[in-house]
Amino acid sequence: MVRTSPALWSLPMSATVLTARALLLDMDGTLVNSDAVVERCWTRWALRQGLDPAAVLKVVHGRQGYATMAVLLPERPMEQNHAENRELLAEETADVDGVVPVGGAPAFMASIAGLPHALVTSADEALAQARMTAAALPMPAVRVTAEQVGASKPDPEGFLKGAAELGFDAADCVVFEDSEAGITAGRAAGMRVVGVGPRAAALSPDAHVEDLTQLRVETAADGSVLLHIGA
């Protein structure tokens, strides 16, 4: 007996099927398109530091702000990075202009509402709440935000914590990610990865979708989740 998500029933059957017990979801670039805000805030930061904004934006996605700063300004004291990261988080939390759901995200979230899933994001709780609310997406009950980890992606800590909170082994989880740092973290955690969007396309995830309209979710009688991934 297989239960099919009505919200995604119209998607044709895919040649690629991943089976999981739990889903771990990145936020920015995966569920929420916040690129406009990220570009505005980090461009201003880059110009204040005398850095090329285009080069900065190649590094910023997927990491916590302090980790991005450490990559770009390796000689700078980490205390300064953490201080400026707090300022940037406040700036980004207050700016939700242009924050929208990734294509298919509302239907996808509705389809997994009763299934084991967690948000694993480099945003802090306030920023995650602001962006999910702006995109009109439901906030998962289980979430791992910046405050709960000691190391930013590409470290696997966040995904491992998410799996532990849901009560599943890493091998039973599928990660949804858009960035190099996030995909690296998912792999380091021993999990399979669905890459979402253009940034993920060149990073060889286990499967890739342009957006979340290319997914159909089913639940088997044993509770496992079947992810049908369309081209």
N, C-alpha and C positions, 0 to 999 in steps of 0.2 A: 504494500500500500504506500503510495507516494502522494503527499499533499503538495499541490502546485500553488505558487503565489498568484492570486488573481490579478494583482496589479501589474505583473510582468508576463501574463499569459500570452500576449500577442507576439512576443519575441520568438523567432523560429528556433527549433532545436539546434544546438551547437555541436560541432565536432569535438570541442574541448570541454571536458567536465572535470572539475575538482571536487573532491569530497572532503568535508571538514566536520568537526564537532563544534567549533567556535570561530568567530570572525573578529579580527582586530583591525580597527578602522582609523587611519590617519584622518585629519580634518582638512587642513588647508591644501587645496589642489586635488583632494580626493573626494570630499563631500561638499566642500565650500570653495567657491572661487573668490579668493581674497587678493588676487594678484595686484589689483589697482591700488589697494591700501598698502600692501607690502612695498610696491614700487615707489609710492609717494614717500613713505616714512624712511625707507632705506636710502633713497636718493638724497634726501636732505641730510641724513647721517653721513653718507659718503662724501658729500660736498664739504661738510664741516671738517672732515678728516683729510681733505685734499686727495681723495681717492676717486677713481673712475667709477661712476655709478653702474655702468654696464658690467664691469668686472665684479663689483660687489653683488649684483643681482644674480650672477652665476653661482655664487657660493651660498646665498642666504637661505634658500628653500630647504625645509626639512629640519634644520638645526634650531636650537635655542639661540637667542640673540648673542649671548655672551660667547657661545662657541663659534659663531660666525666671526665675531670681532677678534677672537683669538687666532683664527686662521688668517685673517686679513692684516692684523697688527700683532704679530707674534712676540714682539719685544715689549708690549705694553703690559703693565701689571693687571692681573686678573681681577683685582678689586675694582679697578676702573671699568673693566668690561661688565662686571655685574651691576655696577651703579648705572652705567649708561643703558644696560639692558632693561633695568626697572623703568627708566624714563621712556624708552621706546615702547615697552609693553603698555604703559599708560596712554601713550600717544596712539598706538594702534587700537586699543580698546575703545577709545573715544571716537574713532574714525571708522564708520561702517558704510560710508558712501561707496556704492559699487559692489558691495558684498552680496553675492547671489549663490544659489545652489549650483553645483555641478550638474550637467544634464543627467536626468534620470535619478538624481539623489532622493527626491521626495518619495518616489515609488519604491526605490530600493530600500530605504529606511522603513517604509511601511511593510515591506515584504519580510523583513527580518525582525520585526517588533517582538515576536514571541520566541526568538531564537537566541542562543548565547552569543552575545557580542559586546564589545567594549570600544570606547574611544581611546586611542593612544596618540596624544598630540604633544608637540613641543610648545604649544601655547600654555599659559597658566589658566587657572580656572575662570578668572574674570574675562579674559580674552576669548576663551572657548565659548563661554555663555553668550558673550556679545555677538560672536560671529554665527553661531548656530541659530540664535534668535533672529538675527538679521536675515539669514537665509531661510527662515521659517522651517527649520528642521528640528525633529525631536532630539533632545539631549539623552544619550544612553545613560542608563542608571549606573553602569560600571564605566569608570573612566580613569585614565592615568594621565595627569597633566604635569606641567613642569615642576610644580611644587613637590611632587611625589617621587622624583628620581634624582639621583646624584650625578648622573652623566647624561648628556644630550645624545640624541641620535647623531651619528651612526652607531653609538653604543646600543646593544640590544636590551638594556635594562628595562625600558618602558614596555616593550612587547612581552618580555618574560614576566613582568609584574601583572600585565593585563591577563595573560594566560592563567597565572596562579590565582588571581582574584576570581576568574570564571571557573576555576577548578579543572582545567584541562592541561594535558601535556603539550609542549611546543609542537610536536609532530602532528597534533590534532587540530592545529590552528592554521588559518589562512589570513595573511596580512593584505590589506589594501593600502597602496602607497603610490605617491606621484614623484618623489624626489630621489636623487641618488643616495642621500644620507638615510632616508627612510627605508629604501629597498635594501641597502647594505645592512641596516639594523635588523630587518626582518630575516634576512639570510643568516646573519650571525646568531640570531635566536634559534635557528634550526627550523624555521617555518617556511612554508611556501608563500609566494608573493604574487598578487595580481597587481600589475602596474596600471595606473589610471592616468590618461592624458598624455600630452606630447612630451613632457619631460621624461616620462618613464619608458617611452618607446624604444630608446637606444640602450637601455640598461639591462636587457635580457632577463626580465622577470619570468616567472613560470608561465604566466599568461598576461596578455595586454588587452585593454579596452580603451577606446578613445574617450568614452564617458560611461556612465552607469546605465545608459539605455541598452547597452550591449550585454546585459546580464539577465538571466532568468534563474530564480531561486526556487528550489524544491526541498521538501523535507521528507526523508524516508521514514518508514515505520520504526526504525531503531533510533530515530532522533538525529541522525546525521544530516548534514546540509549538503545538497548537491548544487553546485554553481555551474550553470550552463553558460558558456562564454562564447558570444557570437563575434564574427568578423565584420 
